[in-house]
């Protein structure tokens, strides 16, 4: 199967995201979290391969690796980007509007999810998508 997503790409992106979000939690930077929200937005609306971390993975990292043994459906990953976007928007708005505790909680929640994906391959947003699809099957 040549279509689909190299599953190592989202894990790479999650590792980069984890570093960015850790810096956000430590520094309380609403602007950095807003930048991460923009990255999530590109992944959510244009697809994970169009997001900056995904593009870097495809162009710089993947050519140095063996081809993936299998590929995965990009829809769960795209949904996970929407979930990350929601956390990042709430967190950035909270930091920038003077509610740092809410900002930190939102950033830490996103960091937790990104770290689980990077370290263990457990994508919480993907799992949410799959559970949703069991309840509400896709049409057509």
C-alpha positions in Angstrom: 0.0 0.0 0.0 1.6 3.3 -1.1 -1.1 5.6 0.1 -1.5 6.7 3.6 0.8 8.2 6.3 4.2 6.9 7.4 3.4 6.2 11.1 6.8 7.5 12.1 6.0 11.0 10.8 3.3 11.7 13.4 5.5 10.4 16.2 8.3 12.7 15.0 5.9 15.6 14.9 4.7 14.7 18.4 8.3 14.7 19.7 8.9 18.2 18.3 5.5 19.3 19.6 6.4 17.9 23.1 9.6 20.0 23.2 7.7 23.2 22.1 4.9 22.5 24.6 7.4 21.8 27.4 9.0 25.2 26.7 5.5 26.8 26.8 4.8 25.2 30.2 8.1 26.3 31.6 8.1 29.8 30.3 4.3 30.6 30.2 4.7 31.9 26.6 1.3 32.5 25.1 2.9 33.6 21.9 4.8 30.3 21.5 1.6 28.4 22.2 -0.2 30.5 19.6 2.6 29.5 17.1 2.0 25.9 18.0 -1.7 26.4 17.5 -0.9 27.6 14.0 1.1 24.4 13.4 -1.9 22.4 14.7 -4.3 24.4 12.4 -2.3 23.5 9.3 -2.3 19.9 10.3 -6.0 19.9 11.0 -7.2 21.8 8.0 -4.6 20.8 5.3 -3.6 17.4 6.7 -0.7 16.2 8.8 1.7 16.0 5.9 1.2 19.7 5.1 2.1 20.8 8.7 5.7 22.1 9.2 6.9 19.2 11.3 5.4 16.7 8.9 7.0 18.4 5.9 10.4 18.4 7.7 10.0 14.7 8.5 9.1 13.9 4.8 11.8 16.0 3.3 14.7 15.6 5.7 14.2 12.6 8.0 12.3 10.0 6.0 14.7 9.8 3.1 17.4 8.7 5.6 15.2 5.8 6.8 14.0 2.5 5.3 10.5 2.7 3.8 7.8 2.1 6.4 6.6 -1.4 6.8 3.0 -0.2 6.7 1.1 3.0 6.3 -1.8 4.4 8.3 -5.0 6.3 7.7 -4.3 10.0 8.0 -7.9 10.8 9.3 -7.3 9.9 12.9 -4.1 12.0 12.9 -5.9 14.9 11.4 -8.6 14.7 14.0 -5.9 14.6 16.7 -4.5 17.8 15.2 -8.0 19.4 15.7 -7.9 18.3 19.4 -4.4 19.8 19.8 -5.6 23.0 18.1 -8.4 23.3 20.6 -6.1 22.9 23.6 -3.5 25.3 22.1 -6.1 28.0 21.3 -7.6 27.8 24.8 -4.1 27.9 26.3 -2.8 30.7 24.2 -5.9 32.8 24.8 -5.7 32.2 28.5 -2.0 33.1 28.7 -2.4 36.2 26.6 -5.5 37.3 28.5 -3.9 37.0 31.9 -5.1 33.6 33.1 -1.8 31.7 33.3 -3.2 28.8 35.3 -5.7 28.0 32.6 -3.0 28.4 30.0 -0.7 26.1 31.8 -3.4 23.4 32.3 -4.3 23.5 28.6 -0.6 23.5 27.5 0.1 20.6 30.0 -2.8 18.6 28.7 -1.5 19.0 25.1 2.0 18.2 26.3 0.8 15.0 28.0 -1.0 13.8 24.8 2.0 14.7 22.5 4.4 13.0 24.9 2.3 9.8 25.0 2.4 9.7 21.2 6.1 10.5 20.9 7.3 8.1 23.6 4.8 5.3 23.4 3.0 5.6 20.0 -0.3 6.2 21.8 -2.2 8.9 20.0 -5.1 10.0 22.3 -6.7 12.1 19.6 -6.5 9.1 17.2 -8.1 6.9 19.8 -10.9 9.5 20.3 -11.5 9.5 16.5 -11.6 5.7 16.3 -14.1 5.5 19.2 -16.2 8.2 17.6 -16.2 6.2 14.3 -17.4 3.1 16.1 -20.4 5.0 17.4 -21.0 7.2 14.3 -19.9 5.3 11.1 -18.7 7.4 8.1 -21.3 7.9 5.4 -21.0 6.6 1.9 
